[in-house]
Amino acid sequence: MSVAGSGPKSRPSIEPTAGSHPSRWTCLDASATRRRTGMTVAVVIGTRKGLFVLRSEDRRCWTLDGPHIAGYEIQSAWLDRRDPDLGYAAAHHPVWGIHVFRTEDGGHRWCPLEDIPRHFAHEAEDSLRTLWCLAPGADREPGTLYAGIEPPALFRSRDHGESWQRLPGLDQHETASLWHPARGGLALHSVQAAPDDPARLYCALCAGGCYRSDDGGETWHPINAGVRAPYLADPCPVAGQNEHRLLMHPARPDRLYRQSHTGTWRSDDGGETWQ
């Protein structure tokens, strides 16, 4: 279903401002570490008070830039490996609401986009409670992004975040009846797209388990075989495991890591088996 309707609440312009460093870091996305020119490295750090960028040319001495998007809690942020001048951030504000921000100059300036991924045009909690993650698509799809939200659903953008479309094959999956809220809610919090294959996608839910798509998100199948869930009536369910995080090895797309409620698991075959 396409996301329609007006965008998020209007808000003042956000510019980098001086201020104290935050007392607690809330997100450091591994995909945010990128070489831009030569040996320059930028690390994007999300906090409860905004977004900071660490930069270094030798990886020994670092400069700290920020806060950007001041006053927002940053759920997810990264510079795009396909074009390091581009980057994206999922940001929450208690007054101005939820926004997707984009940078076009490598993290020096961030601007809010008009649209956000949500079930309906309105902004009530049944439409969008939390924008948990943003993720880049495959290398040969430079404008493609994915977003995971609560209530659980997966969205895709083909235009660098300007508009979003829901991929209903996941939240309407026949195993969705096995999903249940955990302490963190019921959310799609991790999305991984294979850099070399636009058809291959992975996602993880709390608490719903992990899934894989081999057709670009149209259809899905659970990849939870052997992952124990002793806290459920069925200790080895098809789906419903409480997942905390799902990551893909940057150089080996078939190698996955999942942090589950019962421990950390690794797969070397695209999620078919876990150890």
C-alpha positions in Angstrom: 0.0 0.0 0.0 1.4 3.4 -0.9 2.0 6.0 1.7 -0.2 9.0 1.1 -1.2 12.1 2.7 0.5 15.1 4.1 4.0 14.9 5.6 5.1 15.2 9.1 4.4 18.3 11.3 6.0 21.5 10.2 9.1 22.3 12.2 11.8 25.0 12.5 14.9 24.7 10.4 17.5 22.5 12.0 21.1 23.7 11.8 24.3 22.6 13.7 24.4 24.5 17.0 26.9 24.6 19.8 26.0 22.6 22.9 27.1 20.2 25.5 27.9 16.6 24.5 25.0 14.2 25.3 25.2 12.0 28.4 24.2 8.8 26.6 24.8 7.5 23.1 21.9 5.6 21.7 23.0 4.4 18.3 26.2 3.8 16.3 25.5 2.2 13.0 28.4 0.1 11.7 27.4 1.1 8.2 27.9 4.7 9.1 31.7 4.4 8.9 32.8 5.4 5.5 35.8 6.6 3.6 35.0 9.8 1.7 38.2 11.1 0.0 41.6 9.5 0.4 41.9 8.1 3.9 39.2 10.4 5.5 36.8 8.5 7.6 33.5 9.7 9.0 31.6 8.0 11.8 27.9 9.0 12.3 26.8 8.8 16.0 23.1 9.1 17.0 22.2 10.2 20.5 19.2 11.3 22.5 20.1 15.0 21.8 21.0 14.9 18.1 23.5 13.6 15.7 27.3 13.9 15.8 30.0 13.1 13.1 33.5 12.1 14.0 36.1 12.6 11.2 39.7 11.6 10.9 42.3 11.4 8.1 44.6 9.0 10.0 42.2 7.2 12.4 44.2 8.5 15.4 43.2 12.1 15.7 39.5 12.9 15.4 37.3 16.0 15.2 33.8 16.1 16.5 31.1 17.9 14.4 27.7 18.6 15.9 25.1 18.4 17.2 23.1 18.2 14.0 19.4 17.7 14.2 19.6 19.1 17.7 16.9 18.0 20.2 16.0 14.9 18.2 16.6 11.4 19.4 18.3 9.5 16.5 17.2 6.0 16.0 19.3 5.2 13.0 21.9 7.1 11.0 24.5 6.3 8.3 26.4 7.7 5.3 25.6 5.8 2.1 28.3 3.4 0.8 27.0 4.0 -2.7 27.5 7.7 -2.5 29.2 8.9 0.7 28.0 12.5 0.1 24.5 11.1 0.9 23.3 10.0 4.3 20.1 9.4 6.2 18.8 9.6 9.7 15.6 8.5 11.4 14.8 11.1 14.1 12.2 11.5 16.8 11.2 14.7 18.6 8.6 14.9 21.4 6.9 17.9 19.8 7.8 17.9 16.1 7.3 14.2 15.6 9.1 11.7 13.5 11.2 12.7 10.5 13.6 11.2 7.9 16.6 13.5 7.5 19.0 13.5 4.5 22.5 15.0 4.0 23.9 15.7 0.6 27.3 16.9 1.6 28.7 14.0 3.7 27.1 14.9 7.0 27.7 18.6 7.3 24.1 19.7 6.9 21.0 17.6 7.4 17.5 18.5 6.1 14.1 16.9 6.8 12.2 15.2 4.0 8.5 15.7 3.5 7.4 12.0 3.6 7.8 9.3 6.3 7.1 5.6 6.2 3.8 4.9 7.9 0.7 2.7 7.6 -1.8 5.6 7.1 -1.8 9.3 6.3 -2.5 10.3 9.9 0.2 10.4 12.6 -1.5 8.3 15.3 0.3 5.4 16.9 -1.6 2.8 14.8 0.1 4.5 11.8 3.6 5.0 13.1 4.8 4.6 16.7 8.5 4.3 16.1 10.7 4.6 13.0 13.3 2.0 14.0 15.7 1.7 11.1 16.7 2.9 7.7 18.9 0.8 5.4 20.5 1.1 2.0 19.5 -1.0 -0.9 21.8 -2.9 -3.3 24.8 -1.2 -4.9 23.2 -1.0 -8.3 20.1 0.7 -6.9 21.5 4.0 -5.7 18.1 5.6 -4.8 16.7 2.6 -3.0 16.2 2.7 0.8 14.3 0.5 3.3 12.6 1.4 6.5 11.4 -0.8 9.4 8.7 0.6 11.7 6.4 -0.1 14.7 3.6 -1.2 14.2 5.6 -3.8 12.3 5.9 -3.2 8.5 8.6 -2.8 5.9 8.7 0.2 3.5 10.8 0.9 0.4 11.8 4.2 -1.2 13.0 4.4 -4.8 13.8 8.1 -4.7 16.3 8.7 -1.9 13.6 8.9 0.8 11.3 11.4 -1.0 8.4 8.9 -0.9 7.7 5.5 0.7 5.7 2.4 -0.3 4.8 -0.4 2.1 5.8 -4.0 1.1 2.8 -5.9 2.5 4.2 -9.4 1.9 5.9 -9.3 5.3 3.3 -8.0 7.8 0.6 -10.0 6.0 2.7 -13.2 6.2 0.9 -16.3 7.3 3.2 -16.6 10.4 2.4 -13.0 11.6 -0.1 -14.5 14.1 3.0 -15.8 15.9 4.4 -12.3 16.5 3.9 -10.8 19.9 5.1 -7.7 21.7 8.3 -7.8 23.8 9.5 -5.3 26.3 10.6 -3.1 23.4 7.3 -3.4 21.6 6.3 -5.3 18.4 8.6 -3.8 15.7 10.5 -4.4 12.6 13.9 -3.1 13.8 16.5 -4.5 11.4 16.7 -4.6 7.6 19.6 -5.8 5.6 19.8 -5.7 1.8 22.5 -7.8 0.0 24.8 -5.3 -1.7 25.3 -7.5 -4.8 21.7 -8.8 -5.2 18.7 -6.4 -5.2 16.4 -9.5 -4.8 17.9 -10.6 -1.5 16.6 -8.9 1.7 16.6 -9.9 5.4 14.7 -8.4 8.3 14.2 -9.1 12.0 11.4 -8.3 14.4 10.9 -8.0 18.1 9.3 -10.4 18.8 8.7 -12.1 15.5 12.0 -13.8 14.4 14.0 -13.3 11.2 12.8 -13.5 7.5 14.3 -13.6 4.1 13.0 -12.4 0.7 14.5 -13.6 -2.6 12.3 -11.5 -4.9 12.9 -7.9 -3.7 10.4 -8.0 -0.8 7.3 -9.3 -2.5 7.3 -12.6 -0.7 9.1 -13.8 2.5 9.9 -17.0 4.4 11.0 -17.3 8.0 14.7 -18.3 8.7 14.5 -19.4 12.3 15.3 -23.1 12.1 17.1 -24.3 15.2 16.9 -20.9 17.0 15.6 -21.8 20.4 12.8 -19.8 22.2 12.3 -21.6 25.6 10.1 -18.8 26.9 7.4 -19.7 24.3 4.9 -22.6 24.4 6.8 -24.0 21.4 10.5 -23.8 22.2 11.5 -24.2 18.5 8.8 -22.1 16.7 8.7 -21.3 13.0 8.6 -17.6 14.0 8.1 -15.5 17.1 11.6 -15.4 18.5 12.6 -12.2 20.3 15.3 -10.7 18.1 17.3 -7.7 19.2 19.5 -7.2 16.1 20.3 -8.7 12.7 23.4 -7.8 10.7 25.1 -8.9 7.5 28.8 -9.4 7.0 29.9 -6.5 4.8 32.1 -8.7 2.5 30.1 -12.0 2.8 26.4 -11.4 2.2 25.4 -14.9 3.1 26.9 -14.6 6.5 24.4 -13.2 9.0 24.6 -12.4 12.7 21.5 -12.3 14.9 21.3 -11.3 18.6 18.4 -13.2 20.0 16.9 -13.3 23.4 18.7 -16.7 23.8 22.1 -15.5 22.6 24.1 -14.6 19.5 23.8 -16.8 16.4 25.7 -17.0 13.1 24.6 -18.3 9.7 26.9 -18.9 6.7 24.1 -19.9 4.3 21.7 -17.0 4.2 19.8 -18.0 7.3 19.0 -21.5 6.4 20.9 -22.9 9.4 22.3 -21.2 12.5 25.0 -22.0 15.1 
